[in-house]
Amino acid sequence: MQYENPVQRGFFPDPSVIRFGTDYYMVNSSFQYFPCIPVSHSKDMVHWEIISHAIENPDYLDLCDINDSHGIWASDISYYNGRFYIFATLRLNGDANAPVTPLNHPPFRRQLVVSADSPYGPWSRPCFIDVDDIDPSHFVDETVLSDGTKSVKHYMLIAPGVRAVELSDDLTKAVGEPKLVWKGTGLRCPEGPHIWKHTLNNGDTWYYAILAEGGTGYGHRMSVARSKTLFGHYEESPYNPVMTQPDSEALLQRCGHGKPVQALDGSWWMYYLCARPVRDENGNAYTVLGRETALDPIEFTSDGWFTVNKGRGPGVKQFLPDDSGIVSVQNCTDKKNEQDGSKKNQADNSENVQTGKNNNPYNLKNFQFVRNPDKSHFTFCASPFYYTIVLQQGKLFEKAAKNTLLMRETSHHMEVSVHLDFIPVTKGDEAGLTSYYSTTTYVSLSIRLDEKNCRVLVLAKNSGEGETIILQSKPIKNGTVVLKMQKEKLLRKFSACYADNPKEVLFSAALETPFLSDEGNKQERKRHTGTLSGMYANTTESASSTKAVFSKFEMTEMLD
């Protein structure tokens, strides 16, 4: 089966994948978004569907005051003895690189772990392990002793470099201090540590230490070393980096931070993060979609090392072997996509997210709230789609904004539309469609009141210097309005019409949006997510009973 990278498109960074029987499960970082840590399922390693989130109960983790691109970092999924585990870093707001003050002090990072009998959940309440570093992963070291008994030790691997923290048998407590396994090759930001204990065909067993290095931007890479014992001397691979992008003009960039998984046929594969930046007329690159997940084969060399994609860098097109035992799940929807070049991610799909194997109302599948939602101020239904928000105080440029509901953008060529019923009452009321990266960078098309208290459409942007109004329409009558955004790389066109008269264009404007990207605001050191689009409603009033009703949300992807 041929496939194209990335296999998880859009904001799906820092992949960790395991196989359980004939099923594959992936987790990714989610940062300030809620629910936290998407858990995705695949039957063929290529087509993925979100089935749950590791933290779906807003009472389990409060992200309301978390800064942009903080929150949940670098999650890892594992399975042991009948239970699934997810480890992740909770990145708090402090700056570990700044002087310690009463307002800036450790811990800057905490590790959390949740577990479940099934990847569909329910997942346990998080337990916290106070090791102040990043990127935890779970490693189980099983050794058969001379008397035939088995020694089992659980470790949490943690950056910088590969360091091992021994854990209690229930994996909820550290029972020792971090101990260095391998420091890395000497490049900056040695992170994303994994240990792969693997026995070669000749019977040799090696501990392969895997690290992401060079920072998660351009020049990112994956490096490897090996040892005969966990805490022994590690020899660096002569094939390092086993994954990087040497061609600055290639489609896939920023490749690294990966974890191996074994397919049904016994072959090994590497999931790793990548990005598909778009370029402006001056050649400047912008990662609009965020970091994504790619897949390439692992090959072993005659001297017992491994490479990824034969050391050629990321593969744009790849093949899964026909005899791998993997069952293709391509269906009629995929065949239609091949015919008309489009892919729709409709909110009013055939499966209500509140039914089936996961009954948690916060399991919104492809939707994400910006920080914790206020469950008393919204109503959500997936099929047919409607989303009602009772306005609360807090604008898009504030962390206090509640119940902003977004979906990951997955293509550089796409269209988003939604129907909106909304009559603002005060001049501070607004509701509409937004393309959103962070509190400092977004675009919105909303219904508001003008100075004469007439209902108008307003296009606003925040490119890092505060929100400014770009264009305001003439007064519009009451009734349902269709808001639409069409994206062609960095250009976004916003328009609106009445639902009962789609030919009457009420509003149309286009703007370049390079600021909606990882590189989009040079004043911010941490921009790790990606652009999402969706719905919001808020007010400047301290209390409001005004409602905004959204329906028929649709995201249409024109395949890249």
N, C-alpha and C positions, 0 to 999 in steps of 0.2 A: 504494500500500500504506500503510495506516495503522499507526502505531506509537506507543508511549508511552515517554516518558522516565522514568527513565534507561534507556539501551540496554545498558549494562554495569552490572548491579546488584550492590551490595555493595562491598567494599573494592577499588575500581579507580580510584584518583585519578590526577591529572596525565596525562591521555591524550595520546598522540601517535600519529597514524594516517597511513599512506600507502596509496595504491592502486598495485598492480602488475598490469597487465593488467586482468583482471576480478575480481581478488582484493584484499581489504583486510586490512591487518595493523595491529594496535594493540599498544602497550606501555604499561605503567603502573608506578608506583612500588611497591616491595615492602618497603622499610624493613628490619626485622630478620629478615624471614621468608626461608626457603630452600625450594626453589630461588628464585633472584633474577630479578626482572623477567619477569612473564608475557608471552608473545607470543601474541596471539589472532588468529584468522582469521575473516573473514566474507565471504560472497558478496553480501549484500544491505545492508550497512552497519548492520544492526540486530541480527541474531542472531550471537552471537560464541561461539567455542570456543577454549579454550587449546590450542595445538599444541606449544609448547615453552617453555623459559625461557632467558634469555640466559646465565645462569650456573647450570649443573646439576651441575657437578663440585665437591664440597665442598673439594677441594684448591685450587681456583682463587681462592677468597675466604673468609677466616676471619671470620665474624661472631659467634663464640662469646662475645666480651666486649663486643659492641656494645650500647649502651643501648637501651631501648624507644624506638621512633619515630626512631631513628637508622638508619644503614645506607644503603640505596639510595633516593635521592631523584630524582624528576623525570626519568625516562628519556625518550629521544627516538629514534625510528626513522627511518632514511633509506635511500635506495637510490642508488647511483652506479656506473655502468660495470660492471655484472654482479655487484655485491656489496651485501649489506645491512649496515647499520651501526646499532649502538645505542650512544648516549652516555648517561651517567648520573653523578650525584654520589654519591660514597661519603662520607657524613656521619659523621665520627669523633666520639669522645665528648667532646672538649674543648668549652668554652663560649666562643665568640668574643666574647660580651658581658661576660665576666668578665676581671679582670686576668690578665696573663700570668704564670705561675708555673712552676716545674720540672715540675709535674704538669698544667699547663694552658697549652699553648703550640701555636703553629701547626706543621704545617697542621691546621686543623680540618675541612677538606674537600679531597677529591681528585676529579678527574674520571677516569672510566674509559670505555674504548671496546672493544667486541667487534664481530666481523664474521663473516659466514657467506655461503655461496653460496645458501642457502635459508633462509627463516624457520623451517623445521622443524629447523634445525641440521644438524650440530653447530656451535656457536658457538665462536669462538676463545678462548684464554686472554685475560683482560683486560689491556690496556695502560693505564698510568696517565699522566695529564697533570696535572702539579702546578700547577694554578691554584686558589688557595684561595678559591673562591666556589661558587655553586650554580646548578643548573638549566641544564646545557649543552644546546645543540641544534646540529645540523649544517646549515650553509648553504653552498650551492655557487653562486658567482657566475660565470656564464658570459657573456662579452662578445665579440662579433665585432669585431675590430679593422679599421682602415681598409684594411689589405692583404688582408682576407678571412680571416685566420687567427683562431682562437678562443683567447681567454685564459680559463683556468679557475683559480679560486682557491677553496680550501676554508677555511671559517671555523668555529670553535666559538663560538657565541654564548653569553654567560654573564651572569648577574645580578651586582650590582644594575643595574637598567635594562637596556638592550640594549648590550652591549659585544662587540666582535668580536676573536677571537684567531686569527690566521692559522695554518693547520696545514700540516704536511708533506704531500706527495702521498699518502702511505700512511695519513694521518689519525691517526698515533700520537704525534706530537710537536708542541708549540707552537714556531713559528718567529718569534714576535714577542710583544710585550706586549699586554695587553687595550687596545683602543682604543674610546672611547665612540662609539656610534652615536646613541642617544637615551636620555636619562635618565629619561623618563617624565613624567607630568603633575605630579608633586610629592607624590602620595600615598605613604604608607608601603609598604614591602615591594614595590618594583617588581621582579618576578621572572617566571620562566617565559618568557624571551624567544624570539621567533621573528621571522624576516624572510620576508616573502612577496613575491617579485618577480613582478609580474603586469602583463601587457599588456592594456589595455582595448580595447573594440571600435573606438575611434577611433584606435588605434595608439599611444597614450601608454603608456609603461612606467613603473611606479612601484615603489619599494621601500616596502612597508608594514611598519612596525615594530609588533609586537603584544606587549603586556605584560599580565600579571596584576598587579593592584594592590590595596592595602588590606588585605593579609593574607588568609590562607586561611580565615578565619572568616566570620561574618555581615557583610555589606557588601562582600564580595569582588567584584571586577569585572574586566573586560577593556577595555583602552584601546589606541588605535591612533594612529599618526602616519605621515606619508609624506614621501618625498623623491625627487628625480630621480636621485640618486646615493647609493651606500651610505653614504658618510661626509659627505653634504651636510647642509644645514639641513633639519630635520624639522618639518613643520607638523602640529600636533595636530588630530585629527578633530573637526569641530563636532558629530559624533554620539556622542562619548564620554559615558559608557561604552557600547561597542557591545554589551556583555552584562553585566547585573547583575540582581539581584532586588530591585525597589523595594518589594515587598509582604511585610512581615515575617510575615504569616499564611499565605502561599502554601505549596503542597506542596514545591516545589523551592527550596532556599536555597543560599547560599554559592557562587554561580555565578561562574566565571572560569577562568583558566588553560586556554587552548584553542589548537588548531592547525587550520588549514583543510585540506580535502582536496577534490579534484575528482572528481565522479562520472563515470560512463561517458558520460552525455549532455552533459557539459561544464558542468553546474551545480556550484556550490561550496557546501560545507557546513562547519560548524564543530563539531568535537568539543570538549567542555569539561567541567570537573568541576562537580559539584553535590552536594547532600546532601538527604536526606529526613528531617529530624528528627521525632521524636515528642515530644509534650508531656505533662507531668504535670498534675495537677488544678489546679496554680497557674499553669499556662501556661509553665513553664520548658521550654526546648527541649533535646533530647538527640539527638546524632547517633550512633545505635547502630550503624548499618550501615557507617559510615565514608563517605568521599567517593566518589562514583560518577561514571559517565561518561554525559553527555547529548549529544544531537545536534540541531542546528537549522540551517535553511537560511541562506545568505548572500545578500544582495541588494545590487546596486550602485545607487548613486544617480546622478542625472544629472550631478553635479559630480565624479564619479570616486571617491567614497568608498564604503565598504561598511558595511552594518549586519548584525546577526544577528537573525533572526526579526523583522525590520522594527522593531527597537528596542523590542519589547514585553516584553523579558525572556524567561526560559526558557519554552519551550512544553511543556506536559504531554502533549498529543496533537499529532502531526504527520503529514504525508503525504509519502511519497516519490512523485515524479511517475510516472505509469504508463508514460510513454515514456522513462524514464531509462535503459533498457537493463539495469537491475538485476533479477536473477532472484531471486524470493522463494524462500527455503529453508524456509518454514514446512512442517512435516510432520505426520504423524498424531499425534505426541506433543503438538504445539501445539494441534491440534484437540481432543484429549482434555482438555487443560488448560482450554480454553474451556468444556467441558461440565461438568467436576466441580470447577473452581475451584482445582485443586491442581497442583503441579509437583514431581516427585520428582527429586532429584539423588542417584542411587543409586551407591554405590561399586562394586557388583557389576554394572556395565553390560556391554554386549555387546562393548566394545572393551577389551582388556587394554592398559594404558598401556605395557607393555614390548614391544609389537609395533607393526607399522605403520611409519610414516615416521620415528618417533623411538624409538630403541631404548635410550636412556639410562634405567637403572633409577631415577634420581632425577627423571625427568620424571613427576611424580605428578599432572599435569594440575590438577585442582581442589583438590588437597590442598597444604598448606604445613606444613613444619616450623617450629618457633620456633627460629631460629638454625640453625647447622649440625648436621645429624644425626650420630650415631655409627654408621657403617655396620656395625660389628661387633656391634651390639647390637639389631638389628631385622631382621625379615623381612616383606616386603610383597608382596601379590599383589592385583591389582585384580579379577580375574574367575575364580572367585568370590572375593569380598573376604575377606581375612584379614590381620591385622596383629599380629605377635608382637613384644613388647618384652621384652628382658632388663633388669631393673631396674638403674638407676644412681643414684648419689648426686646429689641436687639436687632441690629441691622447686619447685612452680610459682612461688613467689615469688622464686626465684633464677634468675639467668642460666645457672647450671650445669645446670639441668634439660635433659635430652636426650630427643630423639625424641618430643616432644609433636607430634602430627599433627592438623591442624585443616583445616576447610573454611570458606570465607567464608559468612557469613549474608547472604542476599539479600532477605529479606522481614521485615516486622514481625509476620507471622503465620506461624509455622512449627513444625515438629516434628523433633526429632533423636532417633534411637534406635540402639543398638548392643548386640550380645551380647558378654558378657565371661565368660571362664573365667579365674579367678584365685584362688589360695590363698596369702594372705600368710604369711610365715614369721616375720618380726620385727614389732615394733610400729611400726617406721618405714616399713614397706612399704605402698604404696597404689597403686591403679589404678582408673581410671574415666573418666567423661564430664565434660568441662569446657566451659563457655562462657567464653571467654578474650578479654580485651582487652590485658592487659599483665601484667608481674610484680607490679604493685600492685593490679590490678583483675581479678577473675575469680570464678567460682562453680564448684564441683566436687561431683559425686556419685560417691563412691568406695567401694570395698571395702577395709576395714582390719581390724586386730585391736583388740579392746577390752582393758580391764585384765585380763580373765580369759583372754586369748588366744583368744577366740571371734570368728568372722568376723561383721562387722557392716557396715551401710551408713552412711556419714557424709556429710552435706551441710555444706559449708564455703563461706565466702565471704571475699574480700579486697576491701574497698571503699576501700582506700588507707591503712588503718591497721593492716595486718598480718592474717594469716589467723585467722579465728575459726570455731569449729564451731557451726553453727546447730541441728542435730538429728542424733541418732544412733539407729539402729534397734535392735530386739531382735536377738539372735544369729540368723543364718541358716545353713541347711545348705549343704554343698558342692554344686557344680553350676553350670551356666551361668545367669547372671542377665542379664535385659534391662534396660538403663538407658535412661531416656527423659527428654527435656526438651521441653516445650511452651511456646512463647512467644506472648504476646499483647501487643504493644507493649513496655512496660517490665516486665510481669509474666511471670515464668518459673516454671513448675511442673515439679518434678523428681519422678520416680516410678521404681519398680523392681518387677519380678516375676520368678519363675522362668521359664526358657524353656519348660519342659515343663508349666507350669501358669500361663498368663498371667492367669487370673482371680484368682489369689491375690496381692493387692497387698502387697508387702513394705514399701513406703515411699512416702510421698507428702507433699510440702511445696511451698509456693509463697512467693515473695518478689519484691519490687520491686527492679529492678536498674538504676537510672539511672546508677550508677557504671560500667556497661559502655557507655561512650560517649566521644566526643571531649571532652565537657564534664565527664566523670565524676570527675575528681580535680583540684581546683583547685591542688594543690601541685605539679603537673607542668606545666611550660611547653610541652612537646612531647607532644601526643597526636594523631597524624596517621593512625592506621590504621583500625580498625573492629573489631567483634566477630566472632570466629570460634568455631566449636564443633567438638569432636572428642575425641580419645582421648589419655590420658597414663598413664604408670606410672613411679614413682620410689621412692626409699628414702632413709633417712638413713644407711644402711650404706655403708662405703667400697668394699665388694665384695659382689656378689650374683650368684647364678645363677638366681634366681627369675624366672619368666616370666609375663607377662600376655598372653592370647590374645584378640584382638578379632575379631569376625566380624559379617556382615550389617549393616554401617553404612549408615544411610539418613537423608537429609535431605529432608524434605517441605515444600515451600513452598506456603502458601496465598496466592494472588496478592493483592497489595495493591490 
